[in-house]
Amino acid sequence: MAPLTPREKTAMSEFTRDAYAGAVLLACLASAVICLLRLRMMSARYRLMERVRLTCMGGACMAFGLSPLVGEWHGPYGLILSAAVLLSLCLDWGRWRNGTPGEFLNTERMPYFY
């Protein structure tokens, strides 16, 4: 048997690649659902920038989770990133337990941009 080339030594197996893609998809799907549920709790009374932030975060999570469909495969760093986003959303659970936090209410004179 011929020795492995450096590229072959570092290449990920198909199983490992698919396992990372599945784990990233689950973490990103959970993050997107959390963003969608939080966005659903908000109304026009809340700051537009907060609603835009949740919309962009949910969309970015879904795009990142579904990127293997277009050939962009994730490695361990993609899994760490998606798990960190999910963890940050979960650690914020206490503030959202009883509804949308009051600090997101729109009480400023510039209603749509803060």
VOPA-408562 format. One record per residue: residue number from 1; residue in three letters; x, y, z of N, C-alpha, C in turn. Coordinates in pm, whole numbers, plus 50000, padded with zeros to 5 digits. Layout:
<nodes>
{NUM "ala" {X Y Z} {X Y Z} {X Y Z}}
...
</nodes>
This chain:
<nodes>
{1 "met" {50085 49882 50000} {50000 50000 50000} {50089 50124 50000}}
{2 "ala" {50055 50218 49917} {50134 50341 49904} {50107 50433 50022}}
{3 "pro" {50208 50509 50064} {50186 50603 50174} {50089 50714 50133}}
{4 "leu" {50020 50767 50233} {49922 50872 50206} {49991 51005 50179}}
{5 "thr" {49936 51080 50087} {49987 51214 50060} {49937 51307 50170}}
{6 "pro" {50000 51423 50188} {49952 51517 50291} {49805 51556 50272}}
{7 "arg" {49763 51568 50148} {49622 51604 50124} {49529 51493 50168}}
{8 "glu" {49567 51369 50143} {49484 51257 50184} {49481 51240 50336}}
{9 "lys" {49590 51279 50403} {49594 51269 50548} {49498 51367 50614}}
{10 "thr" {49482 51483 50554} {49397 51586 50614} {49255 51583 50560}}
{11 "ala" {49228 51505 50459} {49094 51501 50401} {48996 51437 50499}}
{12 "met" {48876 51495 50504} {48772 51443 50591} {48700 51328 50522}}
{13 "ser" {48666 51226 50596} {48589 51118 50537} {48446 51166 50511}}
{14 "glu" {48377 51096 50426} {48239 51134 50396} {48151 51126 50518}}
{15 "phe" {48173 51026 50601} {48093 51011 50722} {48114 51129 50816}}
{16 "thr" {48240 51167 50836} {48271 51281 50924} {48211 51409 50869}}
{17 "arg" {48225 51428 50739} {48171 51548 50674} {48020 51554 50691}}
{18 "asp" {47952 51443 50671} {47806 51440 50685} {47764 51457 50831}}
{19 "ala" {47845 51403 50924} {47813 51418 51066} {47823 51565 51107}}
{20 "tyr" {47928 51633 51062} {47940 51776 51092} {47825 51853 51029}}
{21 "ala" {47790 51820 50906} {47681 51891 50839} {47549 51870 50912}}
{22 "gly" {47523 51749 50960} {47400 51722 51035} {47396 51794 51168}}
{23 "ala" {47509 51793 51239} {47513 51862 51369} {47497 52012 51352}}
{24 "val" {47563 52067 51252} {47550 52212 51225} {47408 52245 51185}}
{25 "leu" {47346 52162 51103} {47209 52186 51062} {47115 52186 51182}}
{26 "leu" {47132 52091 51274} {47046 52087 51392} {47064 52212 51479}}
{27 "ala" {47189 52252 51501} {47214 52371 51583} {47160 52497 51515}}
{28 "cys" {47178 52507 51386} {47130 52625 51313} {46978 52626 51305}}
{29 "leu" {46917 52511 51289} {46772 52504 51286} {46714 52545 51421}}
{30 "ala" {46774 52499 51530} {46728 52537 51663} {46743 52688 51684}}
{31 "ser" {46856 52745 51640} {46877 52889 51653} {46776 52967 51572}}
{32 "ala" {46749 52923 51450} {46652 52993 51365} {46511 52985 51424}}
{33 "val" {46475 52872 51482} {46343 52859 51544} {46332 52952 51665}}
{34 "ile" {46438 52960 51746} {46436 53052 51860} {46420 53195 51813}}
{35 "cys" {46493 53234 51708} {46480 53370 51653} {46338 53394 51601}}
{36 "leu" {46283 53296 51533} {46147 53311 51480} {46045 53324 51592}}
{37 "leu" {46059 53245 51697} {45965 53254 51809} {45977 53388 51882}}
{38 "arg" {46100 53436 51897} {46117 53566 51962} {46062 53677 51874}}
{39 "leu" {46083 53666 51746} {46029 53765 51653} {45877 53764 51654}}
{40 "arg" {45820 53647 51669} {45674 53632 51673} {45616 53698 51798}}
{41 "met" {45693 53704 51907} {45646 53766 52030} {45647 53919 52022}}
{42 "met" {45720 53973 51926} {45733 54118 51914} {45623 54173 51824}}
{43 "ser" {45591 54299 51845} {45496 54368 51758} {45561 54497 51712}}
{44 "ala" {45486 54582 51646} {45540 54709 51596} {45578 54803 51710}}
{45 "arg" {45537 54773 51832} {45572 54858 51946} {45718 54845 51984}}
{46 "tyr" {45784 54744 51935} {45922 54720 51971} {46017 54777 51866}}
{47 "arg" {46139 54803 51905} {46236 54868 51818} {46258 54789 51690}}
{48 "leu" {46262 54862 51581} {46281 54802 51451} {46417 54732 51442}}
{49 "met" {46519 54793 51497} {46653 54733 51487} {46661 54600 51559}}
{50 "glu" {46586 54585 51667} {46584 54457 51737} {46513 54352 51653}}
{51 "arg" {46407 54391 51586} {46336 54297 51499} {46421 54261 51377}}
{52 "val" {46494 54359 51323} {46582 54333 51209} {46696 54240 51252}}
{53 "arg" {46750 54260 51373} {46858 54176 51423} {46813 54030 51432}}
{54 "leu" {46695 54008 51486} {46645 53870 51497} {46617 53809 51360}}
{55 "thr" {46565 53890 51269} {46538 53841 51134} {46667 53802 51063}}
{56 "cys" {46768 53888 51071} {46896 53858 51006} {46965 53739 51069}}
{57 "met" {46958 53728 51201} {47023 53616 51269} {46955 53484 51231}}
{58 "gly" {46823 53482 51226} {46753 53360 51187} {46781 53322 51043}}
{59 "gly" {46782 53420 50954} {46813 53393 50814} {46956 53345 50794}}
{60 "ala" {47049 53407 50866} {47189 53366 50854} {47209 53224 50909}}
{61 "cys" {47139 53191 51016} {47149 53055 51071} {47099 52953 50971}}
{62 "met" {46988 52981 50907} {46935 52885 50809} {47026 52876 50687}}
{63 "ala" {47080 52989 50642} {47171 52985 50527} {47298 52906 50560}}
{64 "phe" {47350 52925 50680} {47471 52853 50720} {47442 52704 50736}}
{65 "gly" {47327 52672 50793} {47292 52531 50813} {47266 52457 50684}}
{66 "leu" {47213 52527 50585} {47179 52463 50457} {47289 52477 50352}}
{67 "ser" {47400 52537 50387} {47507 52559 50288} {47568 52430 50233}}
{68 "pro" {47565 52315 50302} {47615 52193 50236} {47535 52155 50111}}
{69 "leu" {47414 52205 50097} {47337 52174 49977} {47399 52235 49851}}
{70 "val" {47482 52338 49869} {47549 52399 49754} {47698 52368 49754}}
{71 "gly" {47741 52273 49837} {47879 52227 49834} {47972 52291 49934}}
{72 "glu" {47924 52374 50022} {48008 52436 50125} {47999 52351 50252}}
{73 "trp" {48095 52266 50274} {48090 52173 50387} {48152 52235 50511}}
{74 "his" {48098 52200 50626} {48144 52252 50753} {48245 52158 50816}}
{75 "gly" {48330 52214 50895} {48425 52136 50974} {48398 52159 51121}}
{76 "pro" {48495 52131 51203} {48474 52150 51347} {48450 52296 51385}}
{77 "tyr" {48510 52389 51311} {48492 52530 51345} {48351 52579 51312}}
{78 "gly" {48292 52526 51209} {48153 52559 51179} {48059 52508 51286}}
{79 "leu" {48090 52391 51339} {48009 52336 51447} {48025 52418 51575}}
{80 "ile" {48148 52460 51603} {48172 52544 51721} {48098 52676 51708}}
{81 "leu" {48101 52736 51590} {48033 52864 51568} {47882 52850 51584}}
{82 "ser" {47823 52750 51522} {47678 52734 51532} {47635 52697 51673}}
{83 "ala" {47716 52618 51743} {47684 52585 51882} {47696 52708 51972}}
{84 "ala" {47792 52797 51943} {47807 52920 52023} {47688 53013 52004}}
{85 "val" {47638 53024 51881} {47520 53107 51856} {47399 53049 51930}}
{86 "leu" {47382 52919 51922} {47271 52855 51993} {47285 52873 52144}}
{87 "leu" {47404 52858 52196} {47427 52876 52339} {47398 53019 52382}}
{88 "ser" {47437 53117 52302} {47409 53256 52339} {47260 53285 52340}}
{89 "leu" {47187 53225 52249} {47041 53243 52248} {46977 53171 52367}}
{90 "cys" {47028 53056 52402} {46972 52981 52515} {47004 53047 52649}}
{91 "leu" {47122 53105 52662} {47159 53171 52787} {47075 53296 52811}}
{92 "asp" {47018 53350 52706} {46933 53469 52715} {46787 53432 52746}}
{93 "trp" {46762 53303 52772} {46626 53255 52790} {46556 53322 52907}}
{94 "gly" {46626 53348 53016} {46564 53404 53135} {46496 53539 53111}}
{95 "arg" {46555 53619 53024} {46494 53749 52995} {46368 53735 52911}}
{96 "trp" {46358 53631 52830} {46244 53613 52740} {46137 53521 52798}}
{97 "arg" {46158 53470 52918} {46068 53372 52977} {45925 53425 52991}}
{98 "asn" {45910 53551 53028} {45777 53609 53050} {45734 53702 52938}}
{99 "gly" {45785 53682 52820} {45751 53769 52707} {45871 53852 52665}}
{100 "thr" {45847 53943 52574} {45955 54026 52523} {46007 54120 52632}}
{101 "pro" {46139 54129 52650} {46193 54217 52753} {46154 54363 52730}}
{102 "gly" {46132 54434 52838} {46089 54573 52830} {46190 54666 52768}}
{103 "glu" {46319 54631 52773} {46418 54722 52717} {46411 54732 52565}}
{104 "phe" {46336 54643 52502} {46319 54650 52357} {46198 54734 52316}}
{105 "leu" {46122 54783 52414} {46008 54869 52381} {46055 54997 52317}}
{106 "asn" {45979 55045 52225} {46015 55164 52151} {45965 55287 52227}}
{107 "thr" {46052 55350 52305} {46013 55467 52382} {46092 55591 52339}}
{108 "glu" {46177 55578 52240} {46260 55689 52195} {46183 55780 52101}}
{109 "arg" {46239 55899 52078} {46176 55992 51985} {46193 55946 51842}}
{110 "met" {46301 55873 51813} {46323 55818 51679} {46272 55675 51682}}
{111 "pro" {46148 55654 51647} {46085 55524 51672} {46139 55407 51593}}
{112 "tyr" {46196 55429 51477} {46226 55313 51392} {46374 55278 51382}}
{113 "phe" {46461 55361 51432} {46602 55337 51405} {46687 55310 51527}}
{114 "tyr" {46625 55283 51640} {46704 55252 51757} {46664 55119 51813}}
</nodes>
